[in-house]
Amino acid sequence: MSFEEDSELTPLTDAQLEGLRRLTIERAPEELAAVERAATDLDLFYALPHAAMGAWHLGKIELAISLAEKALAVAPNFKDDWNYGNALHFGHTALGLCALHNGQPEQALNRLHQAGTTPGSPQLNSFGPSMQLAKALAKQGEFSAVIAYLEQCRVFWKRGDVWLALWKKKLLAGEVPNFFFSAYR
């Protein structure tokens, strides 16, 4: 059995999920501080996508929305920058998570699709996309939408073929994948 298969065999324990959640919360203040320290528009552009996710993890919903919207608003000014794909992906992911939190599942589904339209980035192409919104929607039974998102991710995440195939198989069986390392990114 491969590492990837083994990682999906058993659901993550509550302790494992809590450890992942704690890591993201510990990183969040620094992600928000990077926005405050931004000396140039480019510095701000680099900081906004992760700051939006950081605000989400801290439960600062309105701040997450504001930062994500700003990331998406400035992204067209940096289409040739390596971070462009991150801005689109994490901006839409944060907005989708906030929409789901605010009881707007249709908006969350739309944002999941938009997050998948990213052209990729060095990080997304290597380590893969965030699966937080996908996992939250799969827990609500939105398996078809999550499968469509996985297919979108296949375009830029070439190294993720094994993961994507495993996750798709689980979703087709009506199961929510662990989404192992990208569940809290």
N, C-alpha and C positions, 0 to 999 in steps of 0.2 A: 504494500500500500504506500502511496506517495504521501509526502508531507501535506500537500494540499488536500488530498482526500481525508487524511487523518484529522486535519483541522476542522473539517465539516462534519465528521462522524458524530461527535458529541457536542451538544449545545454548550456554549460558554457558561460557566458557573456564575452565580451572583457575585462571588468574590472576584472573578476575572473581569466581569463587566464593571464592577465598582473600581477596580484598579485602572482600567482603561479610562473610565469617566474621571477619576481623580487626576490622572496624567493630563488630560485635556484641560481640566479646570486649573491645574497648576501652571500651565503654559499661557492661559488666557490673559492674565494681567500684562504679561510682557508683550503679547500681540496687540493689546490695546495701547500700551505705552509707545509702541512703534509708530502709531498714528500721531500721537502727541509730539514725538521727536522729529517727525518728518520735516526736513528743512526745504525740500523741493517738491514740485508736483510729482516727479518720478519716485521719490522716496515715499510719498503718500500713496501712489499707485501700487507700489510694492507691499505696503503695509495693510491696505484696506481689505483685501480678500480674507486674510487670516484673522484680522481684527473682527470682521463681521462674524466669523465662526466662533471666535473667542467670546464675543458678547453673547452669542447664542448659548454657549456652554455655561456662561455665568448666569443665565436666565434674564439677561437684559434685552428683552425682546425688541423694544422700540429702538434701542441703540443698534442692535443687530440689523434691523430693517434699514435704518439710516445709513449705516456703514456699507451694507450690501448694495443699496441703491446708488450710493456715491461711487462704489467700485465699478458698477455697471455703467454709470454715467461718464466716468473718465476713461473707461477702457478704450473707446474708439480713438482716443488721442494717442494710444500706444499700441496700435495693431501690429506693428513690427517688433514689439518687445517680447522677450521670452515669457513674461508674466501675463500676457494677454489672455491666454487660455485659462490660467488660474483665476483671473478676475471674473471671467464669465462663469466658470464652473462653480467656484465657491460663492460668488455673489448670488447666483440662482439657487444653489443648495441652501444657503442661509435663509433666503426669502421663502423657499419652499418649506423649510422646517418651521419658520415663524408662521406661515399660512396654516400649516397643519395644527400648530399650537393654538392659533386663533380660530379654529373651527372652520377653515376654508379648504376642504380637501381638493376641490377642483383646481384652485390656484396652486396647491402643492403639487398636483399631478402635472400641471403646465410647467411649473418651475423644474420638476424632475426632467421633463423632456428638454427644456432649455439648457439645463446643466449638461446634458448629454451632447449638446451641439457644439461644445467647445472644440477648438482645433487641437487641443492638447497643449502640453508644455513639457519641459524637461522632467519635471516632477510627476506630472500625470502620466506621461508616456512610460516612465520607469516604474513608479510605485503604484500607479493606478489612481482612480478617482475616489472621492468620498462616497461611501455607501450609507451614510447616516439617513438621508432622506429616503433612499430606496428601501432600507430596512424598516423604517417607520411606516412606509406605505405598504410594504409586504405584510407587516403585522396587521394591517387593516384589510388584507385580502386583495390588494391591488397587484396581483401577480402578473397580469398581462402588461401593465404599464412598466413594471420593474424589469420584465424580460426585454421589452422594447428598449429601455434605458441601457441594459447590458449590451445589447446589440450596437447601440450608439457608441458605447465605450470601446467596443472592439475595434473601432476605426482608428483610435489614437493609442490604445493600450495594447500594443502587439504582444508584449511579454505576459499579458494577463489571460491568454487563451485558456490555460488550464483552469484558473479560478473562474473565469466567466462560464465555461462549460459546466463546472460543478455547480455553480450557483443557479444556472438556468435549469439544470436537471432537478435540483431541489424545488425550485419554484414551480416547475411543471408538475411535480408531485404534490403541490399544495403545502410545501414546507417553507419556513423562513430560514434562509441561510444564516450562518454565523457571521459571514462577511469578515471573518478573522481580523486582519490587521487594518482594514479600512473602515471598520464599524464606527470608530470615533474620530476619524480624521476629518 
